[in-house]
Amino acid sequence: MNHTPNPKKNDILTLEITDLAFGGRGISRFEGRTVFINTAVPGDTVEVRVTTAKNRFIEAEVIKVISPSPDRIDPRCRHFSECGGCAWQMLTYDVQIAHKEKQVFSTVEHISGLSDFEKQPIMGCETPWFYRNKMEFSFGRDSEGKTVLGLHLAGRWYDIFDLEECFLGNPWNSVLVKVARDFCLRNGLSPYIVKENRGLLRSLIIREGKNTGEIMINLVISHEEFPKMNDFRDCMVAECAKIFDKKLSDAFLAESLPKSRLASLYLTRFLVKKGSRHVLKEELLYGSPSIHETLTVADKTLSFEIFPQSFFQPNTRQAQKLYTAALDLAGLSGTEMVYDLFCGTGTIGLFFAPHVQKVMGIEVNESGVSSARKNATANGISNIEFVSAPVEQWLKSVSSGGVASDSVATGGIPRPQVIIIDPPRAGLSPRALERILALGAERIVYVSCNPATFSRDARLFTHKNYRLSAVQPVDMFPQTPHIEMVGVFIAGNHS
């Protein structure tokens, strides 16, 4: 079949995998075309079935591994073949981070056209399992119509498999999933069907303070009535007491529970209104309205309050490394005015504040800004101010205030010497980028979860009197192809 010069869908090919593409798929070549293969590892020889055949590329799926790569290992999780999550479980961790580091630098060089920047070695994760502090499990139906609770099947948004184990969150997550699933099955509760806007159960979200041991459980339901709400509360509280009091015989599970406790239990109604924004209505069923987590950066430990809708980096330990890298790359002297754009709950800006004159944090999400203000007060940080506004709109208001050459805007907002950017995966809009450049900051610290959009924006920054000084990859998501990074841009007249 490999002699077929123009393969079609369902043709069978035998290929050698030479590399990993950005996004995690294996790469091979066939008759001048690039072939992308899911779950293939560099060094593998595989038999594949063509799923898509285009003029410039081919997509294929593995039928069998003829000769495995020396870097291939057996996946730890029984759900590996069906789950859409840990796509790199079949690679040793050292190889994972080597490929991520390579992909970050090659992506930046290829898209931005830049190569003369410092390439910092990737910051790997000492604990590449059980690292997530937030997991969201979805309700659905199996092929026989039975209610299931678990994760999404690979490439299939609406299809859910029944979860038995997961090695990303804490080991007891799977126990809590089983408790919630059994309760729903006993009481005949049905999953929500998106296409029909019918059914009750949407998802179960479990959040954890890795350093505090505080646990938040949030059952998300639809608009339908939930007559068993109090029974659900009592069941989860009782079962959590058994789990977190180490009344289970599983020694491995007990070792992961040195100080964990259920601190907060919520019910959230997700209301879908045609033609308008979705509405979330939260009801506290048990415990405190929030949980807490601590982070330590540059020998400074801060405490953060986390509510059901709060954004918080999902890997607590790596977040500390990410923020340390951002702080180091900023090259602070202590006198700077800092703008923290897309600041979320203010975590990065709060760590910058002790090292600068003042920080202005800008975030469109009002609940995020509310949390940021509370976090500043709780940590005794007074030289930071948070504004709830779209970043583009706020930047426009600053510009229209007339940022003067004497470094002070006529509206009373000082010109920034440092700007922190942590935008969505899509990166900066052209208008936001234009307005950031107009401020003329000495340094721009850009935190990104998407090397491609970072690289696109980097090219535009360097066309406007900035140079890319350094790039630092940070592995926030072991066992997956996703990567976080920090880059720093320095204005042409500053070293």
N, C-alpha and C positions, 0 to 999 in steps of 0.2 A: 504493500500500500504506500510505502514511502517513496516509491518511484512515480507516484501520481503527481504530475507537475502542477495541477490545479485542484487541490482537495476541496471537497464539498462537505456540507454538514453531514455528520454521522460517519464520515470516513475515519479509518483507524490509522494512526501514525505511531512510529517508535522514535522517540526523541531523547536527546541528552540535555539536561537542564544546566545552563551556564551561569545564571544570575537570578536575582530577585528584583522585580519591578517595584517602583514606588507604589505602595498600596498592598504589597505582599505576595503577588502572584509570581510563580516561577517563569523564567524566560528561556526560550529556545529559538532556533532559526530553522526555517524550512523553505527551500527554494526562494531565498531572498526576502522572505517575509518574517516578521517577528511573531512568535507564538507565545501567548500568555496562558499559563496553566495553573489552575487552583491547586493548592495543597502539594505543590512540587517544590523540591529543595535542590539548590545547586549541587551538582555531583550525582543526582539521580539519573538513571536511564528508565524511562517510563513508556508504557503503552497508553495512548490517549485517544479519546473520541472527539472529533471536531464538533464544536457547538456553534461557532460563527466563523464564516470565511469571507473576508473582505480583501480588497485589492492590496492593502498595505499591511494587514495583520490578520492573525488567526487566533481564535479563542478555543480552548479545549479543556476537557476534564479527564482526570486520571482514571484509567480502567484498572491498571495494576502497575506496581513498581517492579520492574525487571531486575534492576540492580540498584540498591539503595546507596545514597550518599553516606560517607563516613560521618557527616554532621547530623544525619537523621536519627532521631530517637523515638521511642514509643510514646505517644501522647499519654499524659497522666489521667485525663478525664474520660470517662466512659461515653460522654456525649460529644466527643471531638468530631466525629464524622457527620453529625447532624447540626451542631450548634454554629451560629454565625459569629460567635465571640472570639475565642482564643485561636486564631487561625495559624499561629506560629508555634503551637505546642510541640510540633514534631521536630523543632530545631533546638539545639543546646542553647542556653542563654548567652554564652559568650559569642556565639555566632550571630544570634539575634541582634545584639547591640553593635557588633562589628558592621553588619549590613545597614543598620539604622544610621550609624555615623557616616558611612560611605554615601548613603542616599541623601542625607541632608546636604553634605558638601557638594555632591555632584548636581543636585537639583538647583542649589543656589548658583553654582557656576554656569550651568546650562541655561537657565531661564534669565538670570540677571546679567550674564556676560562678565561677572566679576570673579576674580581669582586671587587678588592681592589682599587677602584678609586673613587674620589669625584664626586658625582652625583649632578650637579647644577640644580636647578628647571628651567623648560622650560621658555623661554622668550616669552610670548604671545603677541598678536597684539592688541593694544587698538582700532584699527579701522579694524575689520575683513571683512569689505566690502569696495569696491571702492579703494583698496590698490595698484593695479597694475599700474605701470608707462609705460607699453608697452603691447599692445594687437595686435595680428595678426589675421585678418579675411580673410577667403578664399572664392574665387569664385567657383561656381559649377552649376550644373543643378539639378532641382527637377525631380520627376517622370514623369512630363509632358513636360520636356525639357526646362522649363523656367530658365533663369539665376537667381541664388540666391547668396547672400553674407552673410556669417555668420561663424559658427564654425563647427567642425567635429562632426558627429554623434558618439555616444559611440562605440568604437571598430571598427569603419569603416573609414579607412584613406582617402578614395576617396569620401565619401558621405558627403555633406554639407547641413545644414538646414538654412533656412532664419531667420536671427536674428532679434528679435524685442526688446529684452532687455538683459542686462548683468550687473551684480552687482560686477564684479571684477575690471574693469577699471572705469573711471569717468562716470557719468550718460550720459554725452553728447556724449560718444562714439557711442551709439546706434543711435543718431540723425545723426552723421556723416556717419555711415554705411548706413542709409536710403538715405541720400543725394547722396552718391556715387552709390548706387544700382539703384536709380531712374534715375540718369544720364546715366548709362550704358544701362538700359532698354529702355529709350527714344531714344538712339542712336544705338540700335541694336547691341551692343558689346557682343561678345561671350566669355565664360570662356575657359580657357586653359584645354585641355584634355591630361593628362600625357601619357596615353597609346598610344595615337595617335600623340603626339607632335604637336598638332594643337589647334588653338584658341588663344585669346589675353590675357584675364584677369587672373591673378594668385592670388594676394592677396592685401589687404589694411592693412598697418601697421600704427598704431597710437602710438606715443611716447609722454610722458609728463614729464616736470619737476615739480614734486609735490610741491617743495618749490619755484620755480621761475614762474610757470604758463606758461612756453613756450611750445608750441605744435608743433610737427613734424608729417606731414602726408606723407606717402610714398606709391604710387601706383606701385605695381610690375606687370610687364607684360612679355609676351614672346617675341620671335624674330619677331613677325608679326608687320606690320606697325600700327601706332596709329594716324590716321588723325585728331582725335578729341582732341589731346593733349592740345592745347591752350584753347579749349572750356572747357575741364575738369578743367584746372587751374583756369579759370575765375569763373566757377561755385563754386568750393570749396572755393576760396577766398571770394566770395560774401556771401556764406552761412555761412562761419565761422564768418564773420563780424556780421551777424545777431545773431548767437548763442552767441558769446563771448561778444557782446555789450548788452546782456540781452534783446534782442528784442522779446524773446519768452515769452509766457504767463505762462509756467510751472514754478511755484514758487520753486519747489524742484530743478529743473535744474538750475535756476538762483542762488540759494544758493551755488551751486558747482562751480560757475564761478567768484570768487571774483577778480581774476587777470589774468585769462587765455587769451591767444592770440595765433593766428596762427603765428609762427615764421619761419617755414620752410616747403616747399612743394616740394617733390621729385617725379621723375619718374625713376624707376629702371627696366632695361631690364635684364631678367634672361635668358641667352643663354645656351641652352643645346647642347653640342657637343659630339657626340658619340665617345667613346674611350678617352676622355680627360676631364679635370675638367670643371665644370660649370663656366661661366663667368658672373659677375655682372657689368653692365654699368649704372652708376648713372648720372642723369641730374637734376640739380636744376631748378625747375620751378618758384619758388617764395621764397623771403625772404633770410634768412641767411643759410650758409652751415651746421650749427650745431645749436643745442639748448644747454642750460646749466642747470645744477642741482647743488644744494648744499647739502652737508652732514655735520653734526656736530658730532664729536666724541671726548670725553675727552675735552670738551670746545673749541675744535679747529674746525672752519668751513672752509671747502675747497669747491672750485667751480670746476665742471667737465664739459668738453665739450663733447657732445654726437653727433656722426655722424650716418648716417643710419645703418652702420654695427657694430657700437660700442657695446661691451658687457657692460651692466650695470645691477646691481642687480635689478630685477623687482619690488621689494617692498622697496621703498626708506626709509621708517621709520624703518623697521626691519633691513635693511642693516646697519643702524647706530648702532643698538643693536648688530648685528653680529660682526662688526668691533670693537666695544667696548669690547666685550667678548674676541676676539682674542688678543687685546692689553693688557687686564687685565691678561689673562692666560700666556702671554709671560714673565711676571715678569722682566721687563726691568730695567736696572740700568743707562742707558744713554751712555754706552761705547761700545755697541755691534755692530758688523758687522752682518747684516741680509741679507739672501738670500730669495727673494720672488719669489717662483717658480710657474709657470702657472699664472703669475701676471695679465693677461688681460690688462685692461687700467690703471692698477697701483693703484687702489683705496686703497687697504689694505696697500701696501707699503708706499703710500704717508701719511697715518695717522701714520705709525710707524716712519717715518723719523724724526719728531721733537723730538723723545724720544730716538734716538740711534745715533751712530757715522756715519753710512752709511748703505744704502740699495742698493742691486743689484737686479733688477727685470728682470726675464727671461720669455719670451713669444714667441711662434712660430708665432703668427699672426702679420704681419708687421703693419697693420693698427691699431691694438691695441697698439703696442709699440709707433707708431707715436702719437696716442692720449695721451698715458701716458706721453710722453716727453712734449707735449704741456700743459698738466695739471700740471706737475711739474713747468714749467716755469711760467704759469699763477698764481700759488699759491706761487711763490717765494721760492720754495724748491730746494736747490742746492746739498744736500747730498744724492741724489738718482740717480742711473744710470740704464738705461734700455737697454737690449740686445734682438734683435730679433733672436731667435734660438730655435730649439727643445730642451726641457729641458734635455733629456738624452744626446744629443750631447754636449751641453754646459757643463754639469757635467763631461763628459768624458774629455773635453779639460782642465777643471780645474784640474782633477785628473792627467792627463798626464803632466801638468805643475809641478806636484810634490808638493803637499801641505805639507809643512815642519812642524816639531814638534814645531818650534818657532812661529807658528800660522800665517805664511805668505807663500803664494804660490810663487814658483819661478817665475811665470808669473806675479807677482805683485798683485794678487787678494787675499785679506786677507781671512783667514779661518773664517767661520761664527760661531758666538756663538748661533745664533738663525736662524732657517729655517722656513719659512712660506710655507705651501703647500695648494694649492686650485685646485686639479686636476679635470678632467672630472668625470662623474658618474662611469666610469669603474675603477677609482682609479689609483694607481701607477702601472706601468709595473715592472716586476721583476728587470730589469736592472736599471731603475730609482731608485727604492728602495735601491738596492745594492750600488749605487753611492752616494745616500744621506747618508746612514749609514756610508760610508767610510769617510765622512767629519768630523764626531765626534762632531757635534754641541751639546751644552749644553742643548738646548731646541728645540723641533720641535712642531710648532703650525699647526695643521692639520684641515683645513676647508673642510667640505664635505657635499654634497647633497644626499649621499647614505650611510646610516649606515652599510649596508652589506659589501660594499667594504672597508669602513673605518675599520670595525672590522677585516676583512681579513688582511689588512695591519698592524693593531695594533698588531695582533698576531706575525707577523714577526719582527716588531720593538722590541717587548719585548723579543724576542729570541736573540737579539743583544745588550744587555746591556742598554736597555731603559725600563722605566716603564711608564705606562699610569697613569698620575697624576689626571686628571679631564676631564669630558665631560660636555659640555654645549649645550643643544638643543635650537634652535631658530625657532619659527614658522614663516617662510617666506611666507607660502602659505595657509592661512586660507581657509576653505571650501573644501580643498583637502587633501588627505592622505600624501602629500609630506612634507618633513621636512629637515631643514638644521641643522648642528651641528658643534661645534668646540671641538677638543680634544687637550690636550697638553701632550707631552712625555718628560720626563726628563732623561738625561743620568745617569747611575748608580752612578757616582761619584759626582753628583750635587744634591742639595736639593732645 
